[in-house]
């Protein structure tokens, strides 16, 4: 594993925001591999779980993978 100058969580949030707040997990993994070279699905899953537990994203299961959606500030306040 290589050291990163920016946390994986922040990179993921930035990529989702650049895609208008919604991104498929396969597309996200490919984007991360292009940027970071070495990232596993396990690392991605851990980061997605952490972000979802913190209320930053919502992960929905679809027939063809998962969709990751950036939570808006108003949605996060409603859950608290």
C-alpha positions in Angstrom: 0.0 0.0 0.0 1.3 3.4 -0.9 1.0 6.5 1.2 -1.5 9.1 0.0 -1.2 12.9 0.5 -5.0 13.2 0.5 -7.4 10.8 2.3 -9.4 8.3 0.3 -12.6 9.7 1.8 -11.9 13.2 0.5 -10.9 11.9 -2.9 -14.2 9.9 -3.1 -16.3 12.8 -2.1 -14.6 15.1 -4.6 -15.1 12.6 -7.5 -18.8 12.1 -6.6 -19.3 15.9 -6.4 -17.7 16.3 -9.8 -20.3 13.8 -11.3 -23.3 15.9 -10.1 -23.5 13.9 -6.9 -24.2 10.4 -8.2 -21.8 7.7 -9.3 -21.8 4.0 -9.8 -19.4 1.9 -7.8 -17.7 0.4 -10.9 -17.1 3.8 -12.4 -15.8 5.1 -9.1 -13.4 2.2 -8.8 -12.1 2.8 -12.3 -11.6 6.5 -11.6 -9.7 5.8 -8.4 -7.5 3.2 -10.1 -6.6 5.8 -12.8 -5.7 8.3 -10.0 -4.1 6.1 -7.4 -3.0 3.0 -9.4 -3.4 0.6 -6.5 -6.7 0.4 -4.8 -8.8 -2.7 -4.0 -12.5 -3.2 -3.8 -12.0 -4.0 -0.1 -10.4 -0.5 0.4 -13.2 1.1 -1.5 -15.9 -0.7 0.4 -14.3 0.3 3.8 -14.2 3.9 2.7 -17.8 3.8 1.5 -19.0 2.3 4.7 -17.2 5.0 6.8 -18.7 7.8 4.6 -22.2 6.3 4.8 -22.0 5.9 8.6 -20.9 9.5 8.9 -23.9 10.6 6.8 -21.8 11.9 3.9 -23.1 9.5 1.2 -25.9 7.1 0.6 -25.1 3.8 -1.1 -28.1 2.1 -2.9 -28.1 -1.4 -4.3 -29.2 -1.8 -7.9 -29.4 -4.8 -10.2 -26.1 -3.9 -11.8 -24.0 -2.8 -8.8 -24.3 0.1 -6.4 -25.1 3.8 -6.8 -23.3 6.2 -4.5 -25.1 9.5 -3.9 -23.6 12.5 -2.1 -25.9 13.6 0.8 -26.8 17.3 0.8 -26.4 19.2 4.1 -30.2 19.5 4.5 -30.6 15.7 4.2 -27.8 15.1 6.8 -29.5 17.5 9.3 -32.8 15.7 8.9 -31.2 12.4 9.9 -29.6 13.8 13.1 
